[in-house]
Amino acid sequence: MKSYIICFILTLTVLTSCKDVLEPTPTDIRIDDLTLKTAADAPLVRIGLYSAFRSMTSSVVIAGDFTADNIKHNGTFTSYQEFGTKQITSTNSDVATFWAGVYRTNYVANFILERLPNVTTGITSDSRKVLMAEARFLRGLANFYGVYTFGDIPLVTTTDQATNQNIARTAKATVLAAVLADYQVALTDLPDDSSTGAAYLSKRVVQAALARFYLYQKNWAQAETYATQVISSGKFTLVPDYNSIVNVNFTAESIFEVGYTQNDDPATLNTLFVSRREVIPSDQIIIALNSTESGTRVATIAFDVTKQQGTDNGWTVKKYGTAIEGNANIVVFRLAEMYLIRAEARAQLGKLVGANSAVEDLTVLRTRAKAIAVTAAAQADVLLAVERERQYELAFEGHRWYDLVRTGRAQAVMSAFSPNWNSRYELWPIPQSETLRNPALQSAQNPGY
């Protein structure tokens, strides 16, 4: 872990080989090279914070969709073959990349939290408070992803190398308590709305994160409350045509979105899904998205008969093109997810049909998608309708595997999808490189790996 806790990415360099495009080489800046001594340094370190977080967002999509039943391996790279065949190993390069992203984000956040209080001139107290709140939130969000991907993870709260070279795994509950504490500080100190829109953080982003946090915790009342706060804020609107979700960056329903420009687009997901077709939509997700329940959300994928050969089914994921095409961004939170969170929370609370119910929330999304009406009324049926709706609406946005695991549905769904599925895949392994590097992790691998 040392190599990732003591460095962070400021830029991603796209190299010439296909594998390097998929796994861009980071520019590592060690602690002695970082500068946060004057007010002029703060904007650059802030860019570093967002860049560090951005380095892990494609990993969230890979974990959420590749571990689950949404993809089929169609290329040559071993790491994606492991996801396709459900035979994930601790030497998988994408497993290591995700772990690295968590701790890059942690490092930059901790650096800001340690150093910024010492910058006493040239920066207003409000500006200092906001940057520290951004650091707290992104550290919390990185740890949220980390703990639901790997289970117990080291809770890193310092940039001290001696401490971080030999740090053990921390209990999941303790990490989540730290996540909640970070979110609560950010909720207090961030502005109500970002002046630059969904590209930067605001209280609305934290409310969305808290809605997801409490959903995962099965605290249905709090999940409903925070989702309602976002929905009722009036700051976000469902776009009328689902094609906009597929083709347009920073739509009216985007709450927090990791943006790329034509100049800095690493093309990671575009390369995976489109140009190399390393992975393609599974037959199961193709059937689901072509259903009458899905409606216009079939725009998430597209068929090209010229691609159909051998084991290639001819279908392509369309949510990630290039910056030139206008849909290179990765959405972290959007309004539709808030309706889905509230629908699930309401269903769990017994608010099944009628006004202010789960079915009412699902109907909002079905109507936008021009899909058939929800007919479920019993609680179990409504919850399954929510599960299906999340798959239609959020396909290839990094949710499916996490949803199946947190609802206890992974074994039933995934064992039917793949004969190689094993319950150990409800967590990713700790990267072998980290268990070899960090003495405190050497006998702490997840079961079955």
C-alpha positions in Angstrom: 0.0 0.0 0.0 3.0 2.3 0.6 3.3 3.1 -3.1 -0.3 4.4 -3.3 -0.6 6.1 0.1 2.4 8.3 -0.4 1.6 9.6 -3.9 -1.3 10.9 -6.0 -2.2 11.5 -9.6 -2.3 15.0 -11.0 -2.5 13.9 -14.7 -3.2 10.8 -16.7 -0.9 10.2 -19.6 -2.4 8.3 -22.5 0.2 6.1 -24.1 0.3 4.4 -27.5 -0.4 0.8 -26.7 -4.0 -0.4 -26.1 -3.3 -1.7 -22.6 -1.6 1.6 -21.6 -4.7 3.5 -22.8 -6.8 1.4 -20.5 -4.4 1.8 -17.6 -2.9 5.2 -18.0 0.5 5.8 -16.3 0.2 8.2 -13.4 2.5 11.1 -12.7 3.4 10.5 -9.1 4.2 13.4 -6.8 5.7 12.5 -3.5 5.2 14.4 -0.3 8.4 16.5 -0.6 7.2 17.7 -4.0 3.8 18.9 -2.8 3.3 22.5 -1.9 0.6 24.1 0.2 2.3 27.0 1.9 0.6 30.0 0.4 -2.9 30.8 -0.8 -1.7 30.6 -4.4 -1.0 26.9 -3.9 -4.6 26.1 -2.9 -6.2 26.0 -6.4 -3.6 23.7 -7.7 -3.9 21.3 -4.8 -7.7 21.4 -5.2 -7.2 20.3 -8.9 -5.1 17.5 -7.5 -7.8 16.4 -5.2 -10.4 16.2 -7.9 -7.9 14.5 -10.3 -7.1 11.9 -7.6 -10.8 11.1 -7.2 -11.3 11.1 -11.0 -8.7 8.4 -11.3 -10.9 5.9 -9.5 -14.3 6.6 -11.2 -13.8 4.2 -14.1 -12.9 1.5 -11.5 -16.3 2.0 -9.9 -18.0 1.2 -13.3 -15.7 -1.8 -13.8 -16.5 -3.1 -10.3 -20.2 -2.4 -10.4 -20.9 -3.8 -13.9 -18.1 -6.2 -14.8 -18.3 -8.2 -11.5 -22.0 -8.6 -12.1 -24.2 -9.9 -15.0 -24.0 -6.8 -17.3 -21.0 -7.7 -19.4 -19.5 -10.4 -21.5 -15.8 -10.6 -22.2 -15.0 -10.2 -25.8 -11.3 -9.3 -26.0 -7.8 -10.4 -25.1 -6.9 -8.8 -21.8 -6.7 -11.2 -18.8 -8.1 -8.8 -16.2 -11.4 -8.4 -18.1 -11.5 -12.1 -18.9 -11.4 -12.8 -15.2 -14.5 -10.6 -14.8 -16.2 -12.1 -17.7 -15.7 -15.7 -16.6 -16.1 -14.8 -12.9 -12.7 -16.1 -11.8 -11.3 -13.0 -10.2 -7.8 -13.2 -8.7 -5.8 -11.1 -6.3 -3.3 -10.4 -9.2 -5.9 -8.7 -11.4 -4.6 -5.4 -12.5 -7.9 -3.6 -12.3 -8.3 -4.7 -8.7 -4.9 -3.0 -7.9 -6.0 0.1 -9.9 -9.1 0.5 -7.8 -7.2 0.1 -4.5 -4.7 2.7 -5.8 -7.5 5.2 -6.6 -8.9 4.9 -3.1 -5.6 5.7 -1.5 -4.5 8.4 -3.9 -7.7 10.2 -3.0 -7.1 9.6 0.7 -3.6 10.9 0.4 -4.4 14.2 -1.3 -7.4 14.8 1.1 -5.2 14.1 4.1 -2.5 16.4 2.7 -5.0 19.3 2.4 -6.5 18.7 5.9 -3.0 18.7 7.4 -1.5 21.6 5.6 -4.2 24.0 4.8 -4.8 25.2 8.4 -1.2 26.5 8.4 -1.9 28.8 5.4 -2.9 31.9 7.4 -2.7 34.7 4.9 -4.2 35.4 1.5 -7.1 32.9 1.8 -10.4 33.7 3.3 -11.8 31.5 6.1 -14.8 30.6 3.9 -12.5 29.4 1.0 -10.4 27.4 3.5 -13.5 25.9 5.0 -14.9 24.9 1.6 -11.6 23.3 0.4 -11.3 21.3 3.6 -14.9 20.2 3.2 -14.2 19.0 -0.3 -11.3 17.0 1.0 -13.4 15.5 3.8 -16.2 14.5 1.3 -14.0 13.0 -1.4 -12.0 11.1 1.2 -15.3 9.8 2.6 -16.6 8.8 -0.8 -13.4 7.0 -1.7 -13.6 5.1 1.6 -17.3 4.3 0.9 -16.4 2.7 -2.4 -13.4 1.0 -0.9 -15.2 -0.6 2.0 -18.1 -1.9 -0.2 -15.6 -3.3 -2.7 -12.9 -4.8 -0.5 -14.6 -5.1 2.9 -12.4 -4.1 5.9 -9.8 -1.7 4.6 -7.0 0.4 6.2 -8.4 3.7 7.5 -5.7 6.2 6.5 -5.9 9.6 8.2 -2.4 10.9 7.8 0.3 11.4 5.2 3.0 10.1 7.5 4.9 7.4 5.6 6.1 5.5 8.7 2.5 5.1 9.8 1.2 4.2 6.5 3.8 1.6 5.5 2.4 -0.9 8.0 -1.3 -0.2 8.6 -3.8 -3.0 9.2 -7.3 -3.4 7.9 -10.0 -1.5 9.9 -13.4 -2.9 10.6 -16.0 -2.0 8.0 -18.3 -0.4 10.7 -15.4 1.8 11.8 -14.6 2.9 8.3 -18.3 3.7 7.6 -18.5 5.7 10.8 -15.5 7.8 9.5 -17.3 8.1 6.1 -20.4 9.5 7.8 -18.3 11.9 9.9 -16.6 13.2 6.7 -20.0 13.6 5.0 -21.5 15.5 8.0 -18.7 18.0 8.0 -19.0 18.5 4.3 -22.8 18.9 4.6 -22.2 21.8 7.0 -19.4 23.6 5.2 -20.1 23.2 1.5 -22.1 25.8 -0.3 -25.8 25.0 -1.1 -25.1 24.8 -4.8 -21.8 24.7 -6.8 -21.3 27.9 -8.8 -19.8 25.6 -11.5 -22.6 23.1 -11.6 -22.3 19.4 -11.3 -18.5 19.4 -11.9 -17.8 20.4 -8.2 -19.2 19.7 -4.8 -22.1 21.2 -3.0 -24.5 20.4 -0.2 -26.8 18.7 -2.8 -24.0 16.2 -3.6 -23.6 15.4 0.0 -27.3 14.9 0.4 -27.2 12.5 -2.5 -24.3 10.6 -1.0 -26.1 10.4 2.3 -29.2 9.0 0.6 -27.0 6.3 -0.9 -25.1 5.8 2.4 -28.3 5.2 4.4 -29.8 3.0 1.7 -26.7 0.7 1.9 -27.1 0.8 5.7 -30.7 -0.2 5.5 -31.7 2.9 7.3 -34.8 3.4 5.2 -36.2 6.5 6.9 -32.9 8.4 6.5 -32.5 7.2 2.9 -36.0 8.5 2.1 -35.3 11.8 3.8 -32.1 12.6 2.0 -33.4 11.5 -1.4 -36.4 13.7 -0.9 -34.2 16.7 0.0 -32.4 16.3 -3.3 -35.6 15.7 -5.3 -37.4 18.6 -3.7 -34.6 21.1 -4.0 -35.7 22.1 -7.4 -32.1 22.2 -8.6 -32.3 19.1 -10.8 -34.8 18.0 -13.4 -35.3 14.7 -15.2 -34.5 15.1 -18.8 -37.5 14.2 -20.9 -35.6 12.0 -23.4 -33.4 9.2 -22.0 -31.2 9.5 -25.1 -29.8 12.7 -23.4 -28.5 10.5 -20.5 -26.6 8.4 -23.0 -25.3 11.2 -25.3 -24.9 14.4 -23.4 -22.6 15.5 -20.6 -23.8 17.5 -17.6 -27.6 17.2 -18.1 -30.2 18.9 -16.0 -30.4 15.8 -13.7 -26.7 15.5 -13.1 -25.8 16.1 -9.4 -22.1 15.3 -9.5 -20.3 14.3 -12.7 -16.6 13.7 -13.3 -15.9 15.6 -16.5 -13.4 15.2 -19.3 -12.5 17.5 -22.1 -11.2 16.6 -25.6 -7.7 17.3 -24.4 -7.7 15.2 -21.2 -10.1 12.3 -21.9 -8.2 9.1 -21.1 -10.7 7.2 -23.2 -10.7 4.3 -20.7 -14.4 3.3 -20.9 -14.7 4.3 -24.6 -11.8 2.0 -25.3 -13.2 -0.9 -23.3 -16.8 -0.7 -24.7 -16.4 0.8 -28.2 -13.0 0.9 -30.0 -11.5 -2.4 -28.7 -14.8 -4.0 -27.5 -12.9 -5.7 -24.7 -16.3 -6.2 -23.0 -19.8 -6.1 -24.6 -23.3 -6.2 -23.1 -24.2 -9.6 -21.8 -27.1 -11.4 -23.4 -29.1 -10.9 -20.1 -28.7 -7.2 -20.1 -29.6 -7.0 -23.8 -32.9 -8.9 -23.1 -33.6 -6.6 -20.1 -33.0 -3.3 -21.9 -35.1 -4.4 -24.8 -38.1 -5.2 -22.6 -41.3 -3.2 -22.4 -40.4 -2.4 -18.8 -37.2 -0.7 -19.9 -38.7 1.3 -22.7 -36.4 3.9 -24.2 -33.6 2.9 -22.0 -32.6 0.5 -24.7 -30.7 3.5 -26.0 -28.0 2.5 -23.5 -26.9 -0.1 -26.0 -26.9 -0.3 -29.8 -26.7 -3.2 -32.3 -24.5 -3.3 -35.4 -24.8 -6.4 -37.5 -21.3 -6.0 -38.9 -19.9 -6.6 -35.3 -21.8 -9.9 -35.0 -19.4 -12.7 -35.5 -18.2 -15.6 -33.4 -19.1 -15.0 -29.8 -19.6 -11.3 -30.4 -23.4 -10.6 -30.2 -23.0 -7.3 -32.1 -24.2 -5.0 -29.2 -22.2 -2.1 -27.9 -22.5 0.1 -24.7 -23.3 3.7 -25.7 -23.1 5.5 -22.4 -19.4 6.2 -22.9 -18.1 7.6 -26.2 -15.4 10.2 -26.5 -15.2 13.8 -25.5 -15.7 14.7 -29.2 -18.9 12.8 -29.2 -20.1 14.6 -26.1 -20.5 11.7 -23.6 -17.1 11.0 -22.1 -18.0 11.9 -18.5 -18.7 9.5 -15.7 -21.8 10.4 -13.6 -21.4 9.8 -9.9 -24.9 10.9 -8.8 -27.9 11.9 -10.8 -31.5 12.6 -10.0 -32.9 9.3 -11.3 -30.9 7.4 -8.7 -32.6 9.6 -6.0 -36.0 8.4 -7.2 -34.8 4.8 -7.1 -33.3 5.2 -3.6 -36.6 6.7 -2.3 -38.6 4.0 -4.1 -36.6 1.2 -2.4 -36.7 2.9 1.0 -40.5 3.5 0.7 -41.1 -0.1 -0.3 -39.1 -1.3 2.7 -41.1 1.0 4.9 -44.4 -0.4 3.6 -45.3 2.6 1.5 -46.0 0.5 -1.6 -48.8 2.2 -3.7 -50.7 5.4 -3.8 -49.4 8.9 -3.0 -45.8 9.2 -1.7 -45.1 5.6 -2.5 -42.5 3.3 -4.1 -44.7 2.7 -7.1 -45.3 6.4 -7.6 -41.5 7.0 -7.7 -41.0 4.1 -10.1 -43.8 5.5 -12.3 -41.9 8.7 -12.7 -39.0 6.9 -14.3 -41.2 4.5 -16.3 -43.1 7.5 -17.7 -39.9 9.2 -18.8 -38.8 5.9 -20.4 -42.2 5.5 -22.2 -42.3 2.1 -20.6 -45.3 0.0 -19.4 -46.8 0.8 -16.0 -45.8 -0.8 -12.7 -48.3 -3.4 -11.7 -46.6 -4.8 -8.6 -48.4 -4.2 -5.3 -47.0 -6.7 -2.8 -43.8 -5.7 -1.0 -41.6 -8.5 -2.4 -42.8 -7.8 -6.0 -42.3 -4.0 -5.6 -38.7 -4.6 -4.3 -38.0 -6.8 -7.3 -39.5 -4.1 -9.6 -37.0 -1.6 -8.0 -34.2 -4.0 -8.6 -35.1 -4.3 -12.3 -35.6 -0.6 -12.6 -32.2 0.1 -11.2 -30.7 -2.2 -13.8 -32.5 -0.5 -16.7 -31.9 3.0 -15.5 -28.4 2.8 -14.1 -26.8 0.1 -16.4 -23.1 0.7 -16.9 -22.9 3.4 -14.3 -21.3 1.2 -11.6 -24.3 0.0 -9.5 -25.3 -3.5 -10.4 -22.9 -5.7 -8.4 -23.1 -3.4 -5.3 -26.9 -3.6 -5.5 -27.0 -7.4 -5.7 -24.6 -7.8 -2.8 -26.3 -5.3 -0.5 -29.7 -6.8 -1.1 -28.5 -10.3 -0.6 -29.5 -11.2 -4.1 -26.0 -11.8 -5.5 -25.8 -15.6 -5.0 -29.2 -16.2 -6.6 -28.7 -13.9 -9.6 -25.0 -14.6 -10.3 -25.1 -18.4 -9.9 -27.7 -18.5 -12.6 -25.6 -16.2 -14.7 -22.3 -18.0 -14.4 -21.3 -21.6 -13.4 -18.1 -20.1 -12.0 -19.8 -17.7 -9.5 -18.7 -18.2 -5.9 -19.8 -16.3 -2.9 -16.3 -15.0 -2.4 -16.9 -12.7 -5.3 -19.2 -10.6 -3.1 -15.9 -8.9 -2.2 -13.0 -8.2 -4.4 -9.6 -9.5 -3.1 -7.0 -7.3 -1.5 -4.4 -6.8 -4.3 -1.6 -9.2 -4.0 0.9 -6.4 -4.5 -0.5 -4.8 -1.3 -0.4 -7.9 0.8 3.2 -8.4 -0.2 4.2 -4.8 0.4 2.4 -4.1 3.7 3.3 -6.4 6.6 0.0 -5.7 8.3 -1.9 -7.1 5.3 0.1 -10.2 4.7 -2.3 -12.6 6.5 -5.4 -10.5 6.0 -6.7 -11.6 2.5 -10.4 -11.9 2.0 -11.7 -15.5 2.3 -11.3 -17.7 -0.8 -8.5 -15.8 -2.5 
